[in-house]
Amino acid sequence: MQDKVVLSPYTEEELRQLIVSCMEFALPEILKEHTPKVISIEDEIMNSSDAARFLHISRVTLSDWLKKGVVPHRKEGKRLLFSKRELLDWVQRGGGQKKR
């Protein structure tokens, strides 16, 4: 038989219930404090100049990426349009990074 250390006059089940009720009380606050904040950006349609500025690149670089077909965009008539949300998703997936 193993030696046991008694921490309280409670039974094992009473301790389990006490811990569960404490966690049910404290957990929502803990999660609220430690959950990353989600930044929501409205989808905005941009022209080439705005898209280049948003990506922190030159218009020449944007033009090169367009020729390579790597940057998300759409065409309406002769106008090139860029969705801020699509560009952000593309960047988060690694788009625009130089290959090493």
LINPELIN-V306582 format. One record per helix or strand. SS is the DSSP state (alpha for helix, beta for strand). FROM is the first residue (numbers start at 1). LEN is the number of residues. If there is no record, write none. Layout:
ss;from;len
SS;FROM;LEN
SS;FROM;LEN
This chain:
ss;from;len
alpha;12;23
beta;45;2
alpha;48;8
alpha;59;10
beta;74;3
beta;79;5
alpha;84;9
